[in-house]
Each structure stands twice: as structure tokens, then as C-alpha cells.
Amino acid sequence: MNNQLGMKRRFLVVLALVLLVGCMANKPKPNEYSAAQGNGDIPEWVKAPPGDNAINMYGIGEGYNLDSAKQSALRDIAGKLATNVKSDTETRNSLHNGYRDSAFRQKINTQIKDTKLTNYEILKTTQSQSQYYVLLAMSRSAFVKDKLDQLTEISSKIDLELHQVDKKNNLLQLVSYNNAIQLADQARPLIYLIHAADSQQNKQSYLETYRDYEQKEKRLSETTKFYLKSDASLSPLVHQIKRVLQTNGFQVGDRANADSILEVRGSIEEAEIFSAKTVKINFDVLVKTNAGQLVSSKSYKLSGASVTSFKAGKQNAMSKLTSQLKDKAGVYEMLGLTGDDAG
């Protein structure tokens, strides 16, 4: 009985030694990561990432998978660029349309943060418990080249837009400079990004040229003369449009001296519905040169109602037009001088 008990004890001791040796054999090496380790060790390159240099900008990212960690690292680099751009725009005291415009600077910063970064290399990845970490390096020279190529493409479009612009009549010059300004708004973020990535790239001359476009466009908007044309039935509406134009600094005069013709076409319908006098005004504004060349057209649908008279209903409908054309931007929309409406 004692022999059996002794053998059992020796067996248990041997088994324990075997299990211990097995555990030691599977134990991770001192500097080797193991997901099963679960001790939350983070590599030194995550705690102290390499500093940016003249060749590369570095980004550290963290996420629940490799892709989210990579996107986080790209945002890290974009954030550095945005910080540099913010400092640059404040230093240059950027002007837009003749005045300091914080909303415009915010627009630039938003565009920069949304910029898709390319020309980067994944240097290191690791996982610690449920988190993934990524170290990226973005080539400054490759990034700058990409942005310079985009800037060159936009500059070519501007040159084409302003080709022989002085030979055009005032309205077409206004259209051309307005289109050039919209293209310049696409170019500005590129210029700031280029300078943020490489301080040796000085594109100040581009910004000065863009401000020159804005000054010329401003002078044209103040000197271009418009003539309003319509059927007599639309005269109240035309009077309203004339007042809006003049309030925003545009000149309205006779046909002989006009640079542009604003032809208003449409109809005013009156109907009594459940004791309410309802007025619907549907009309188009056709913008033409003084030679009759169509530049743009814009359609409007207005409605108003009154319990007292159709005249009051008509005024209620036209007041909605006033709210749409309350500023220069609204007038430009009517004239087809914004976005794809132009031209």
C-alpha cells in the first residue's frame, strides 16, 4: 500500500515538472510581443515616435484594426499640416474679397483636413491587447510634387478663363473673373499645403494675383450696367429685382448704355382658395450681353397668399424673392455667377 502511494506521489511530481517545463517553453521572450500576454506593453516607437525631418513627416495611429489605425496616423500628419497652415494664414493676414474673412480661413482649414494624403509608407505595425498601432512616413517631396501638379492644372484653367479677357464686354469680363476667383479658391488650400510641407516653396505671388482678380471683379460688379426687360404684366416683379440690384451696388440703367440685359419671362397667376387670395409667380431671369448673347438663366417659383387682397398676396410672394436675393451672393446666383451656373 505504501509502495503504491509512493509511486503515485512520484508520478504527480513528474507530471508537475513536465507541465512546468512546457509552460516555460511557451513563455514569450522578454522583448517579444504576444497577444496572449495581455500585459498591455506598448513599443517604444509608439511612446516616442520619430520626429519630422526634411525628408519625411511621421504619423502615429491607434485603432481597433489596422485600417482604422492607419487612418488615425494619416489624420495625425494632416493635423500637423493644418497647424502649419493656420500659422501661415494668420501670419500672411490673408484677405478674401477685400476684407479679412475668418470663415474663409476656416473653409481652407476644412479643405486641408479633408485632403487625402498619398505617397506614404507604413513603417511599423503592432497590436497590444485589442488595440492596433501604425507608424507612417509621408515623403515631403512626393507630397509637394502632387500638390504642385494640381496647382498647375488649376492655373491652366484660370489662364484659359482669362485669355483675352480685356477684349470682352464688361458682363463677360465679370463672368470670367468670377470663374477665375472660384478656381483660385480651389488653389489656395494647395498653396498653403505646399508651403506647410516645404517652407522653401514660396507661392506668395499666386495669392497676390488672386487678390488682384478679386479687386478687378469688384470694380466690374460696381461698373457693369444692367438693363431690365420684361412684359408689362411683370413690372411689379421687375421693380423688385431692380431694387435688389441697386441695394447691392449694381447699376441699372437704360438700354443704350447697358452692358447686360436681364430679360424676365414668366407669369403671375391669381386664384381664390378657401377665402384666401393666392398668387403664384413663375419666372425666368435670362442674363444676356448687350449684343444678345445668352450668358445664363435662372428659374424661380414664388407663392404668396392673403385674406385681404391679391395685391397683398403678390407682395408676400415677392418678399420671398427679396429674402433669396438679400445679399451680393444671392444676386450672383440669379446672374449665374456661382458654380456650374456660370457661362
LINCORRA-V849286 format. One line per field, one symbol per residue. ss: DSSP state (H for helix, E for strand, L for the rest). Layout:
ss=???
//
This chain:
ss=LHHHHHHHHHHHHHHHHHHHHHHHHHLLLLLLLLLLLLLLLLLHHHHLLLLLLLLEEEEEEEELLHHHHHHHHHHHHHHHHHHHHHHHHHHHLLEELLEELHHHHHHHHHHHHLLLLLLEEEEEEEEELLEEEEEEEEEHHHHHHHHHHHHHHHHHHHHHHLLLHHHLLHHHHHHHHHHHHHHHHHHHHHHHHHHHHLLLLLLHHHHHHHHHHHHHHHHHHHHLEEEEEELHHHHHHHHHHHHHHHHLLLEELLLLLLLEEEEEEEEEEEEEELLEEEEEEEEEEEEEELLLLEEEEEEEEEEEEELLLHHHHHHHHHHHHHHHLLLHHHHHHHLLLLHHHLL
//
